[in-house]
Amino acid sequence: MRTSQKTALIAGATGLVGEMLLQQLLADERYAKIKLLLRRPLAQTHDKLEQRVIDFDALQTTDLKSFLADTDEFYCALGTTRKKAGSKEAFRKVDYDYVVNLARKAAQAGIPKVALVSAMGADKKSFFFYNQVKGEVEYEISHLDFELVYIARPSLLLGARQEERTGEDLAKVFDSLLNPIIPQKYKGIEAKKVAASMVSVLNSSKEGLIIIESDDLQTY
């Protein structure tokens, strides 16, 4: 029997936004269970946590029906960088294939709500490869059978990463130095604010497609 508390699914819980999501959802009394889909198990333990280690390359043939059953919300914070991935093809595999294939399974399992971390400038017709892929993902997920699709489009994400990203570190320095004159839309944003926006929107009574740009994410 389902309780009045909810069950959430997170993909990408080891990333910057994903870590913030996990912390916020574990501390939120509205949630009884937090399910994680991971490449490797987390060392963290908690009464609410349920982990499932999978091969994301084999998502299309992986049976997740029982794991996804009775889940109320899907939070997707999967993503990498072109440099870390090593090639355009490898980047697309993570940021498009993994995300879209998993979202399809979530929709097929009857999960009604999804929140996606995208990026500022996402546009499937963009000249820039990164923005084009993000836009294609948004398009695909917004056309799946969810009651609510929330897309967050942050600019530069701020927070302590487990991995080193030299380019991002330099960008954060410039963001800090030039913050007073940078337009709000382009200012770096704390990952915890992006996570908070995702939880807030998915706990609202809203339906349909909701996209929030980086400047509005700053209010969370």
GROMACS elastic network, one bead per residue, 0.5 to 0.9 nm:
[ bonds ]
;  ai    aj funct       b0    kb
    2     5     6  0.79165   500
    2     6     6  0.84125   500
    2    70     6  0.79527   500
    3     6     6  0.73316   500
    3    32     6  0.81976   500
    4    30     6  0.80368   500
    4    31     6  0.88178   500
    4    32     6  0.87738   500
    5    29     6  0.76561   500
    5    30     6  0.51298   500
    5    31     6  0.50593   500
    5    32     6  0.53451   500
    5    33     6  0.83168   500
    6    30     6  0.61524   500
    6    32     6  0.56387   500
    6    33     6  0.68535   500
    6    34     6  0.87389   500
    6    70     6  0.89145   500
    6    71     6  0.74542   500
    6    72     6  0.61440   500
    6    73     6  0.81575   500
    7    30     6  0.88288   500
    7    31     6  0.57808   500
    7    32     6  0.59568   500
    7    34     6  0.58244   500
    7    35     6  0.74236   500
    7    70     6  0.72552   500
    7    71     6  0.50321   500
    7    72     6  0.54166   500
    7    73     6  0.68125   500
    8    25     6  0.80878   500
    8    31     6  0.72610   500
    8    32     6  0.85473   500
    8    33     6  0.64913   500
    8    35     6  0.60901   500
    8    36     6  0.86172   500
    8    71     6  0.58775   500
    8    72     6  0.58317   500
    8    74     6  0.59398   500
    8    75     6  0.73787   500
    9    33     6  0.85799   500
    9    34     6  0.58662   500
    9    36     6  0.58464   500
    9    37     6  0.76807   500
    9    68     6  0.78321   500
    9    71     6  0.68695   500
    9    72     6  0.79860   500
    9    73     6  0.61496   500
    9    75     6  0.59806   500
    9    76     6  0.82527   500
   10    13     6  0.60826   500
   10    18     6  0.73076   500
   10    21     6  0.79728   500
   10    22     6  0.76093   500
   10    34     6  0.73528   500
   10    35     6  0.62199   500
   10    36     6  0.50614   500
   10    37     6  0.65339   500
   10    38     6  0.89851   500
   10    73     6  0.86117   500
   10    74     6  0.60768   500
   10    76     6  0.59206   500
   10    77     6  0.74366   500
   11    14     6  0.86267   500
   11    18     6  0.74655   500
   11    35     6  0.86960   500
   11    36     6  0.61042   500
   11    37     6  0.52482   500
   11    38     6  0.68983   500
   11    74     6  0.79784   500
   11    75     6  0.64407   500
   11    77     6  0.59210   500
   11    78     6  0.59845   500
   11    99     6  0.86119   500
   11   102     6  0.86252   500
   12    15     6  0.56710   500
   12    16     6  0.86923   500
   12    17     6  0.81490   500
   12    18     6  0.53379   500
   12    19     6  0.80623   500
   12    36     6  0.81527   500
   12    37     6  0.74626   500
   12    38     6  0.71476   500
   12    75     6  0.84980   500
   12    76     6  0.64041   500
   12    79     6  0.73670   500
   13    16     6  0.79773   500
   13    17     6  0.75654   500
   13    19     6  0.51076   500
   13    20     6  0.81427   500
   13    21     6  0.73207   500
   13    22     6  0.64093   500
   13    36     6  0.70150   500
   13    37     6  0.79922   500
   13    38     6  0.76176   500
   13    76     6  0.85978   500
   13    77     6  0.70159   500
   13    78     6  0.79486   500
   14    17     6  0.82758   500
   14    18     6  0.58041   500
   14    19     6  0.55092   500
   14    22     6  0.89050   500
   14    38     6  0.83070   500
   14    42     6  0.82785   500
   14    77     6  0.89625   500
   14    78     6  0.89186   500
   14   162     6  0.84790   500
   15    19     6  0.57944   500
   15    20     6  0.85362   500
   15    77     6  0.71442   500
   15    78     6  0.73844   500
   15    79     6  0.79691   500
   15    80     6  0.89685   500
   15   161     6  0.73970   500
   15   162     6  0.80768   500
   16    19     6  0.55248   500
   16    20     6  0.67172   500
   16    21     6  0.89018   500
   16    77     6  0.84342   500
   16   157     6  0.79573   500
   16   158     6  0.83345   500
   16   159     6  0.68463   500
   16   160     6  0.72934   500
   16   161     6  0.59237   500
   16   162     6  0.82129   500
   16   191     6  0.62926   500
   16   192     6  0.85081   500
   17    20     6  0.51574   500
   17    21     6  0.61533   500
   17    22     6  0.86701   500
   17    77     6  0.63693   500
   17   117     6  0.80632   500
   17   157     6  0.83224   500
   17   159     6  0.87631   500
   17   190     6  0.87797   500
   17   191     6  0.50039   500
   17   192     6  0.65903   500
   17   193     6  0.87928   500
   17   194     6  0.68801   500
   17   195     6  0.58952   500
   18    22     6  0.61505   500
   18    23     6  0.86674   500
   18    75     6  0.83218   500
   18    76     6  0.78823   500
   18    77     6  0.54530   500
   18    78     6  0.78808   500
   18   191     6  0.86034   500
   18   195     6  0.74851   500
   19    22     6  0.51244   500
   19    23     6  0.63029   500
   19    24     6  0.86557   500
   19   191     6  0.88680   500
   19   192     6  0.87085   500
   19   195     6  0.88204   500
   20    23     6  0.51833   500
   20    24     6  0.61268   500
   20    25     6  0.85404   500
   20   191     6  0.67836   500
   20   192     6  0.53490   500
   20   193     6  0.87318   500
   20   194     6  0.86556   500
   20   195     6  0.60192   500
   20   196     6  0.82489   500
   21    24     6  0.51757   500
   21    25     6  0.59962   500
   21    26     6  0.84087   500
   21    75     6  0.81619   500
   21    77     6  0.88179   500
   21   191     6  0.89575   500
   21   192     6  0.74622   500
   21   194     6  0.87323   500
   21   195     6  0.51380   500
   21   196     6  0.73891   500
   21   198     6  0.82953   500
   21   199     6  0.78445   500
   22    25     6  0.52911   500
   22    26     6  0.60020   500
   22    27     6  0.85526   500
   22    34     6  0.78512   500
   22   195     6  0.88937   500
   23    26     6  0.53334   500
   23    27     6  0.63155   500
   23    28     6  0.87198   500
   24    27     6  0.52688   500
   24    28     6  0.61777   500
   24   192     6  0.85441   500
   24   195     6  0.78460   500
   24   196     6  0.75545   500
   24   199     6  0.82863   500
   25    29     6  0.81050   500
   25    30     6  0.83284   500
   25    31     6  0.67542   500
   25    33     6  0.88976   500
   25    34     6  0.72866   500
   25   199     6  0.78856   500
   26    29     6  0.78349   500
   26    31     6  0.73242   500
   26    32     6  0.85029   500
   26    33     6  0.81228   500
   26    34     6  0.71132   500
   26    46     6  0.81474   500
   26    48     6  0.68623   500
   26    49     6  0.80759   500
   27    30     6  0.89266   500
   27    31     6  0.84400   500
   28    31     6  0.59608   500
   28    32     6  0.87497   500
   29    32     6  0.72613   500
   31    34     6  0.72901   500
   31    48     6  0.81405   500
   32    47     6  0.88851   500
   32    48     6  0.59992   500
   33    47     6  0.80767   500
   33    49     6  0.60525   500
   33    50     6  0.72041   500
   33    71     6  0.89687   500
   34    48     6  0.57062   500
   34    49     6  0.50686   500
   34    50     6  0.62168   500
   34    51     6  0.84420   500
   35    48     6  0.82309   500
   35    49     6  0.60180   500
   35    51     6  0.57986   500
   35    52     6  0.76369   500
   35    67     6  0.82798   500
   35    68     6  0.84586   500
   35    71     6  0.85908   500
   36    49     6  0.75039   500
   36    50     6  0.62571   500
   36    52     6  0.60836   500
   36    53     6  0.82048   500
   37    40     6  0.88905   500
   37    41     6  0.88855   500
   37    50     6  0.89500   500
   37    51     6  0.62739   500
   37    52     6  0.51126   500
   37    53     6  0.59310   500
   37    54     6  0.67683   500
   38    41     6  0.63647   500
   38    42     6  0.80903   500
   38    51     6  0.72795   500
   38    52     6  0.62171   500
   38    54     6  0.61089   500
   38    55     6  0.83195   500
   38    56     6  0.84356   500
   39    52     6  0.85159   500
   39    53     6  0.53745   500
   39    54     6  0.57003   500
   39    55     6  0.64326   500
   39    56     6  0.73160   500
   40    52     6  0.87113   500
   40    53     6  0.58408   500
   40    54     6  0.80052   500
   41    44     6  0.86268   500
   41    51     6  0.68980   500
   41    52     6  0.75772   500
   41    53     6  0.62476   500
   42    45     6  0.77088   500
   42    51     6  0.79342   500
   44    49     6  0.88014   500
   45    48     6  0.85125   500
   45    49     6  0.67355   500
   45    50     6  0.89939   500
   46    49     6  0.52604   500
   46    50     6  0.85322   500
   47    50     6  0.83688   500
   52    67     6  0.80627   500
   54    57     6  0.87333   500
   54    58     6  0.81091   500
   54    59     6  0.78656   500
   54    62     6  0.80604   500
   55    58     6  0.54376   500
   55    59     6  0.66322   500
   55    62     6  0.81797   500
   56    59     6  0.50309   500
   56    60     6  0.85880   500
   56    62     6  0.87416   500
   56    94     6  0.85004   500
   56    98     6  0.62913   500
   56   102     6  0.87184   500
   57    60     6  0.80561   500
   57    93     6  0.83577   500
   57    94     6  0.88562   500
   57    97     6  0.86317   500
   57    98     6  0.74309   500
   58    61     6  0.56847   500
   58    62     6  0.61241   500
   59    62     6  0.50209   500
   59    63     6  0.81524   500
   59    64     6  0.88124   500
   59    98     6  0.73485   500
   59   101     6  0.67025   500
   59   102     6  0.70355   500
   59   105     6  0.88785   500
   60    63     6  0.82676   500
   60   101     6  0.65748   500
   60   102     6  0.82423   500
   60   105     6  0.84459   500
   63    66     6  0.78526   500
   63    67     6  0.85344   500
   64    67     6  0.52052   500
   64    68     6  0.59670   500
   64    69     6  0.84282   500
   64   105     6  0.76354   500
   64   106     6  0.89198   500
   64   109     6  0.86229   500
   65    68     6  0.53510   500
   65    69     6  0.60662   500
   65   105     6  0.79647   500
   65   106     6  0.87614   500
   65   108     6  0.86684   500
   65   109     6  0.63183   500
   66    69     6  0.51475   500
   66    70     6  0.86267   500
   66   109     6  0.87762   500
   67    70     6  0.84690   500
   67    71     6  0.86044   500
   68    71     6  0.58711   500
   68   105     6  0.83393   500
   68   106     6  0.68505   500
   68   109     6  0.62655   500
   68   110     6  0.85665   500
   68   111     6  0.78273   500
   69    72     6  0.89567   500
   69   109     6  0.62764   500
   69   110     6  0.77425   500
   69   111     6  0.79720   500
   70   109     6  0.84841   500
   70   110     6  0.82254   500
   70   111     6  0.76566   500
   71    74     6  0.76928   500
   71   106     6  0.88359   500
   71   109     6  0.84697   500
   71   110     6  0.80566   500
   71   111     6  0.57924   500
   71   112     6  0.84377   500
   72   110     6  0.85553   500
   72   111     6  0.55162   500
   72   112     6  0.63011   500
   72   113     6  0.67542   500
   73   111     6  0.61082   500
   73   112     6  0.65617   500
   73   114     6  0.58349   500
   73   115     6  0.79225   500
   73   202     6  0.72403   500
   74   103     6  0.82287   500
   74   106     6  0.72471   500
   74   111     6  0.70167   500
   74   112     6  0.82772   500
   74   113     6  0.61899   500
   74   115     6  0.63075   500
   74   116     6  0.85018   500
   75   113     6  0.85771   500
   75   114     6  0.58355   500
   75   116     6  0.62356   500
   75   117     6  0.83684   500
   75   198     6  0.76713   500
   75   199     6  0.86135   500
   76    79     6  0.89956   500
   76    99     6  0.73071   500
   76   102     6  0.88685   500
   76   103     6  0.82632   500
   76   114     6  0.74556   500
   76   115     6  0.61097   500
   76   117     6  0.64470   500
   77    99     6  0.86926   500
   77   115     6  0.84600   500
   77   116     6  0.63011   500
   77   117     6  0.53308   500
   77   118     6  0.82855   500
   78    94     6  0.74771   500
   78    95     6  0.67738   500
   78    98     6  0.79130   500
   78    99     6  0.66738   500
   78   116     6  0.86140   500
   78   117     6  0.77374   500
   79    91     6  0.83594   500
   79    94     6  0.62266   500
   79    95     6  0.51054   500
   79    96     6  0.87092   500
   79    98     6  0.89474   500
   79    99     6  0.82746   500
   79   117     6  0.85358   500
   79   118     6  0.88399   500
   80    83     6  0.84516   500
   80    84     6  0.66246   500
   80    85     6  0.66014   500
   80    91     6  0.66598   500
   80    94     6  0.68010   500
   80    95     6  0.67078   500
   81    84     6  0.52279   500
   81    85     6  0.59594   500
   81    86     6  0.83921   500
   81    91     6  0.65065   500
   81    95     6  0.87342   500
   81   130     6  0.86808   500
   82    85     6  0.51321   500
   82    86     6  0.59707   500
   82    87     6  0.60393   500
   82    88     6  0.62970   500
   82    90     6  0.78411   500
   82    91     6  0.54393   500
   82    92     6  0.86757   500
   82   130     6  0.80583   500
   83    86     6  0.52202   500
   83    87     6  0.72067   500
   83    91     6  0.84835   500
   84    87     6  0.83669   500
   84    91     6  0.81495   500
   84   165     6  0.87550   500
   85    88     6  0.76902   500
   85    89     6  0.83949   500
   85    90     6  0.53502   500
   85    91     6  0.51281   500
   85    92     6  0.88075   500
   85    94     6  0.81983   500
   86    89     6  0.83893   500
   86    90     6  0.64785   500
   86    91     6  0.72999   500
   87    90     6  0.52302   500
   87    91     6  0.61427   500
   87    92     6  0.85708   500
   88    91     6  0.50852   500
   88    92     6  0.60870   500
   88    93     6  0.85784   500
   88   129     6  0.81295   500
   88   130     6  0.88654   500
   89    92     6  0.51596   500
   89    93     6  0.62092   500
   89    94     6  0.89396   500
   90    93     6  0.50564   500
   90    94     6  0.66061   500
   90    95     6  0.87565   500
   91    94     6  0.54457   500
   91    95     6  0.60770   500
   91    96     6  0.80129   500
   91   130     6  0.87485   500
   92    95     6  0.51673   500
   92    96     6  0.51558   500
   92    97     6  0.66467   500
   92    98     6  0.87068   500
   92   130     6  0.87114   500
   92   133     6  0.68540   500
   93    96     6  0.56261   500
   93    98     6  0.62901   500
   93    99     6  0.87504   500
   94    97     6  0.58763   500
   94    98     6  0.51312   500
   94    99     6  0.70183   500
   95    98     6  0.63039   500
   95    99     6  0.59995   500
   95   100     6  0.83413   500
   95   133     6  0.73347   500
   95   134     6  0.73836   500
   95   137     6  0.78281   500
   96    99     6  0.53509   500
   96   100     6  0.58094   500
   96   101     6  0.81760   500
   96   133     6  0.65837   500
   96   134     6  0.74551   500
   96   136     6  0.76699   500
   96   137     6  0.57870   500
   97   100     6  0.53979   500
   97   101     6  0.57961   500
   97   102     6  0.82502   500
   97   137     6  0.86622   500
   98   101     6  0.53986   500
   98   102     6  0.60179   500
   98   103     6  0.84841   500
   99   102     6  0.53182   500
   99   103     6  0.60787   500
   99   104     6  0.86440   500
   99   137     6  0.74496   500
   99   141     6  0.87633   500
  100   103     6  0.50145   500
  100   104     6  0.61275   500
  100   105     6  0.86992   500
  100   137     6  0.64707   500
  100   138     6  0.89980   500
  100   140     6  0.68989   500
  100   141     6  0.65961   500
  101   104     6  0.51756   500
  101   105     6  0.64648   500
  101   106     6  0.87746   500
  102   105     6  0.51275   500
  102   106     6  0.62261   500
  102   107     6  0.86979   500
  103   107     6  0.61478   500
  103   108     6  0.85221   500
  103   114     6  0.80585   500
  103   141     6  0.66973   500
  103   144     6  0.79897   500
  104   107     6  0.51528   500
  104   108     6  0.61034   500
  104   109     6  0.85293   500
  104   141     6  0.77912   500
  104   144     6  0.69344   500
  104   145     6  0.85425   500
  105   108     6  0.50253   500
  105   109     6  0.60643   500
  105   110     6  0.87342   500
  106   109     6  0.50847   500
  106   110     6  0.65542   500
  106   111     6  0.55988   500
  106   112     6  0.84911   500
  106   114     6  0.85117   500
  106   146     6  0.88829   500
  107   110     6  0.51945   500
  107   111     6  0.55331   500
  107   112     6  0.71055   500
  107   113     6  0.85787   500
  107   114     6  0.87655   500
  107   144     6  0.66271   500
  107   145     6  0.57161   500
  107   146     6  0.60849   500
  108   111     6  0.75709   500
  108   144     6  0.89583   500
  108   145     6  0.77982   500
  109   112     6  0.89802   500
  110   145     6  0.83322   500
  110   146     6  0.79586   500
  111   114     6  0.77521   500
  111   146     6  0.71401   500
  111   147     6  0.87014   500
  112   145     6  0.79401   500
  112   146     6  0.50046   500
  112   147     6  0.51678   500
  112   148     6  0.66341   500
  112   149     6  0.88017   500
  113   146     6  0.57546   500
  113   147     6  0.58792   500
  113   149     6  0.61421   500
  113   150     6  0.80383   500
  113   202     6  0.66237   500
  113   207     6  0.86856   500
  114   141     6  0.87720   500
  114   146     6  0.70891   500
  114   147     6  0.84744   500
  114   148     6  0.63552   500
  114   149     6  0.51307   500
  114   150     6  0.62309   500
  114   151     6  0.84944   500
  114   198     6  0.89305   500
  114   202     6  0.74601   500
  115   148     6  0.82739   500
  115   149     6  0.60309   500
  115   151     6  0.58654   500
  115   152     6  0.76238   500
  115   198     6  0.58937   500
  115   199     6  0.82618   500
  115   201     6  0.83161   500
  115   202     6  0.71597   500
  116   138     6  0.82266   500
  116   141     6  0.88129   500
  116   149     6  0.78142   500
  116   150     6  0.62194   500
  116   152     6  0.62293   500
  116   153     6  0.87930   500
  116   198     6  0.79044   500
  117   150     6  0.87281   500
  117   151     6  0.61270   500
  117   152     6  0.51134   500
  117   153     6  0.65470   500
  117   154     6  0.76830   500
  117   194     6  0.79931   500
  117   195     6  0.87606   500
  117   198     6  0.85660   500
  118   122     6  0.70663   500
  118   134     6  0.60314   500
  118   135     6  0.80970   500
  118   137     6  0.82793   500
  118   138     6  0.74540   500
  118   151     6  0.64003   500
  118   152     6  0.56953   500
  118   153     6  0.50026   500
  118   154     6  0.70511   500
  119   122     6  0.56422   500
  119   130     6  0.89749   500
  119   131     6  0.73109   500
  119   134     6  0.67379   500
  119   135     6  0.86199   500
  119   151     6  0.89391   500
  119   152     6  0.71093   500
  119   154     6  0.51866   500
  119   155     6  0.63383   500
  119   156     6  0.86829   500
  119   213     6  0.85807   500
  119   214     6  0.84767   500
  120   131     6  0.78791   500
  120   152     6  0.84422   500
  120   154     6  0.53569   500
  120   155     6  0.52442   500
  120   156     6  0.85869   500
  120   185     6  0.87384   500
  120   186     6  0.85348   500
  120   213     6  0.67947   500
  120   214     6  0.67384   500
  121   126     6  0.82248   500
  121   131     6  0.59047   500
  121   132     6  0.87029   500
  121   134     6  0.85372   500
  121   135     6  0.81874   500
  121   153     6  0.76519   500
  121   155     6  0.86173   500
  122   125     6  0.88643   500
  122   126     6  0.75045   500
  122   130     6  0.79306   500
  122   132     6  0.62454   500
  122   133     6  0.76280   500
  122   134     6  0.51490   500
  122   136     6  0.81962   500
  122   138     6  0.79624   500
  122   153     6  0.75654   500
  123   126     6  0.51345   500
  123   127     6  0.88413   500
  123   128     6  0.89358   500
  123   131     6  0.56621   500
  123   132     6  0.51731   500
  123   133     6  0.77124   500
  123   134     6  0.67228   500
  123   136     6  0.70068   500
  123   138     6  0.83536   500
  123   139     6  0.88348   500
  124   127     6  0.88197   500
  124   131     6  0.70501   500
  124   133     6  0.63657   500
  124   134     6  0.70213   500
  124   137     6  0.81204   500
  124   138     6  0.83074   500
  124   139     6  0.76258   500
  125   128     6  0.86752   500
  125   131     6  0.85043   500
  125   132     6  0.59387   500
  125   135     6  0.75534   500
  125   136     6  0.83687   500
  126   129     6  0.71573   500
  126   130     6  0.85675   500
  126   131     6  0.60690   500
  126   133     6  0.87050   500
  126   135     6  0.79507   500
  127   130     6  0.89881   500
  127   131     6  0.78778   500
  127   132     6  0.69831   500
  128   131     6  0.55355   500
  128   132     6  0.60072   500
  128   133     6  0.87318   500
  129   133     6  0.61818   500
  129   134     6  0.86400   500
  130   133     6  0.53833   500
  130   134     6  0.63598   500
  130   135     6  0.86705   500
  131   134     6  0.50847   500
  131   135     6  0.60453   500
  131   136     6  0.85891   500
  132   135     6  0.50646   500
  132   136     6  0.61847   500
  132   137     6  0.86877   500
  133   136     6  0.50701   500
  133   137     6  0.62709   500
  133   138     6  0.86863   500
  134   137     6  0.51600   500
  134   138     6  0.62973   500
  134   139     6  0.87241   500
  135   138     6  0.50566   500
  135   139     6  0.62031   500
  135   140     6  0.87201   500
  136   139     6  0.50808   500
  136   140     6  0.62564   500
  136   141     6  0.86866   500
  137   140     6  0.52236   500
  137   141     6  0.61598   500
  137   142     6  0.84290   500
  138   141     6  0.53706   500
  138   142     6  0.59479   500
  138   143     6  0.86557   500
  138   151     6  0.74452   500
  139   142     6  0.52919   500
  139   143     6  0.64830   500
  140   143     6  0.54096   500
  140   144     6  0.67713   500
  141   144     6  0.52876   500
  141   145     6  0.85483   500
  141   146     6  0.85511   500
  141   149     6  0.75863   500
  142   145     6  0.82075   500
  142   146     6  0.79444   500
  142   148     6  0.87951   500
  142   149     6  0.61820   500
  142   150     6  0.86486   500
  142   151     6  0.89239   500
  142   208     6  0.85918   500
  142   209     6  0.66834   500
  143   146     6  0.81826   500
  144   149     6  0.88880   500
  145   148     6  0.88720   500
  146   149     6  0.64056   500
  146   207     6  0.88970   500
  146   208     6  0.79558   500
  147   206     6  0.88060   500
  147   207     6  0.56736   500
  147   208     6  0.59609   500
  147   209     6  0.85604   500
  148   202     6  0.76641   500
  148   206     6  0.69768   500
  148   209     6  0.60607   500
  148   210     6  0.77072   500
  149   202     6  0.86330   500
  149   207     6  0.75493   500
  149   208     6  0.61194   500
  149   210     6  0.62314   500
  149   211     6  0.83736   500
  150   198     6  0.72567   500
  150   201     6  0.71645   500
  150   202     6  0.75311   500
  150   208     6  0.82800   500
  150   209     6  0.60313   500
  150   211     6  0.59135   500
  150   212     6  0.79598   500
  151   198     6  0.82258   500
  151   209     6  0.78498   500
  151   210     6  0.62192   500
  151   212     6  0.64623   500
  151   213     6  0.86872   500
  152   194     6  0.69963   500
  152   197     6  0.78967   500
  152   198     6  0.74522   500
  152   210     6  0.85203   500
  152   211     6  0.59822   500
  152   212     6  0.52219   500
  152   213     6  0.64261   500
  152   214     6  0.75074   500
  152   217     6  0.76917   500
  153   194     6  0.86821   500
  153   211     6  0.73483   500
  153   212     6  0.61695   500
  153   214     6  0.56017   500
  153   217     6  0.82257   500
  154   157     6  0.68225   500
  154   185     6  0.87805   500
  154   186     6  0.87992   500
  154   188     6  0.80284   500
  154   189     6  0.68413   500
  154   191     6  0.87142   500
  154   194     6  0.71807   500
  154   212     6  0.84141   500
  154   213     6  0.64018   500
  154   215     6  0.80706   500
  154   217     6  0.72359   500
  155   185     6  0.74609   500
  155   186     6  0.59765   500
  155   187     6  0.67503   500
  155   188     6  0.57944   500
  155   189     6  0.65790   500
  155   213     6  0.84345   500
  155   214     6  0.57468   500
  155   215     6  0.85422   500
  156   168     6  0.77921   500
  156   171     6  0.78773   500
  156   172     6  0.76631   500
  156   175     6  0.86441   500
  156   186     6  0.77106   500
  156   187     6  0.70672   500
  156   189     6  0.61462   500
  156   190     6  0.85182   500
  157   168     6  0.85597   500
  157   172     6  0.85797   500
  157   188     6  0.57506   500
  157   189     6  0.51935   500
  157   190     6  0.58210   500
  157   191     6  0.56996   500
  157   194     6  0.87296   500
  158   161     6  0.87652   500
  158   172     6  0.72698   500
  158   188     6  0.61170   500
  158   189     6  0.54782   500
  158   191     6  0.57713   500
  158   192     6  0.87041   500
  159   189     6  0.86116   500
  159   190     6  0.59999   500
  159   191     6  0.61048   500
  159   192     6  0.81013   500
  160   163     6  0.86920   500
  161   164     6  0.69313   500
  161   165     6  0.83255   500
  164   168     6  0.86354   500
  164   169     6  0.80295   500
  165   168     6  0.54142   500
  165   169     6  0.61199   500
  165   170     6  0.87958   500
  166   170     6  0.62786   500
  166   171     6  0.86164   500
  167   170     6  0.52842   500
  167   171     6  0.62445   500
  167   172     6  0.86861   500
  168   172     6  0.60901   500
  168   173     6  0.86886   500
  169   172     6  0.51004   500
  169   173     6  0.64624   500
  169   174     6  0.89365   500
  170   173     6  0.51291   500
  170   174     6  0.64841   500
  170   175     6  0.85878   500
  171   174     6  0.51889   500
  171   175     6  0.60083   500
  171   176     6  0.85829   500
  171   188     6  0.88981   500
  172   176     6  0.61027   500
  172   177     6  0.86166   500
  172   188     6  0.72827   500
  173   176     6  0.51838   500
  173   177     6  0.62750   500
  173   178     6  0.86038   500
  174   177     6  0.50622   500
  174   178     6  0.58661   500
  174   179     6  0.79212   500
  175   178     6  0.53225   500
  175   179     6  0.53830   500
  175   182     6  0.78163   500
  175   186     6  0.89455   500
  175   187     6  0.66010   500
  175   188     6  0.64212   500
  176   179     6  0.51970   500
  176   180     6  0.84894   500
  176   187     6  0.88442   500
  176   188     6  0.83587   500
  177   180     6  0.78925   500
  178   181     6  0.57371   500
  178   182     6  0.61008   500
  179   182     6  0.52179   500
  179   183     6  0.82829   500
  179   184     6  0.87818   500
  179   187     6  0.66703   500
  179   188     6  0.84594   500
  180   183     6  0.83220   500
  181   184     6  0.88407   500
  182   185     6  0.81432   500
  182   186     6  0.64584   500
  182   187     6  0.60916   500
  183   186     6  0.56421   500
  183   187     6  0.65581   500
  183   215     6  0.87013   500
  184   187     6  0.53397   500
  184   188     6  0.86898   500
  184   214     6  0.80063   500
  184   215     6  0.53550   500
  184   216     6  0.87838   500
  184   218     6  0.84704   500
  185   188     6  0.85931   500
  185   213     6  0.75170   500
  185   214     6  0.55480   500
  185   216     6  0.79702   500
  186   189     6  0.88286   500
  186   214     6  0.73330   500
  186   215     6  0.73883   500
  187   214     6  0.80645   500
  187   215     6  0.77250   500
  188   214     6  0.84984   500
  189   192     6  0.85076   500
  189   193     6  0.71629   500
  189   194     6  0.76899   500
  189   214     6  0.73968   500
  189   215     6  0.85751   500
  189   217     6  0.78489   500
  189   218     6  0.66084   500
  190   193     6  0.54908   500
  190   194     6  0.69472   500
  190   218     6  0.81285   500
  191   194     6  0.51583   500
  191   195     6  0.62875   500
  191   196     6  0.85831   500
  192   195     6  0.50300   500
  192   196     6  0.60039   500
  192   197     6  0.85945   500
  192   220     6  0.86761   500
  193   197     6  0.61566   500
  193   198     6  0.86797   500
  193   217     6  0.66199   500
  193   218     6  0.66243   500
  193   219     6  0.77930   500
  193   220     6  0.52538   500
  194   197     6  0.51918   500
  194   198     6  0.64542   500
  194   199     6  0.89362   500
  194   214     6  0.86512   500
  194   217     6  0.62873   500
  194   218     6  0.80795   500
  194   220     6  0.74768   500
  195   198     6  0.51609   500
  195   199     6  0.64331   500
  195   200     6  0.86294   500
  195   220     6  0.88947   500
  196   199     6  0.52371   500
  196   200     6  0.60361   500
  196   201     6  0.86221   500
  196   217     6  0.89704   500
  196   220     6  0.62172   500
  197   200     6  0.50242   500
  197   201     6  0.60729   500
  197   202     6  0.85013   500
  197   212     6  0.88282   500
  197   217     6  0.67095   500
  197   219     6  0.87005   500
  197   220     6  0.58566   500
  198   201     6  0.54242   500
  198   202     6  0.61692   500
  198   203     6  0.85375   500
  199   202     6  0.53402   500
  199   203     6  0.61262   500
  199   204     6  0.87708   500
  200   203     6  0.52352   500
  200   204     6  0.64372   500
  200   220     6  0.86239   500
  201   204     6  0.51324   500
  201   205     6  0.81519   500
  201   206     6  0.74009   500
  201   210     6  0.86238   500
  202   205     6  0.78525   500
  202   206     6  0.78562   500
  203   206     6  0.84641   500
  204   207     6  0.86519   500
  206   209     6  0.89304   500
  206   210     6  0.85230   500
  207   210     6  0.80091   500
  212   215     6  0.83086   500
  212   216     6  0.63194   500
  212   217     6  0.65471   500
  213   216     6  0.56449   500
  213   217     6  0.63365   500
  214   218     6  0.66172   500
  215   218     6  0.54770   500
  215   219     6  0.78315   500
  216   219     6  0.58054   500
  216   220     6  0.80466   500
  217   220     6  0.58525   500
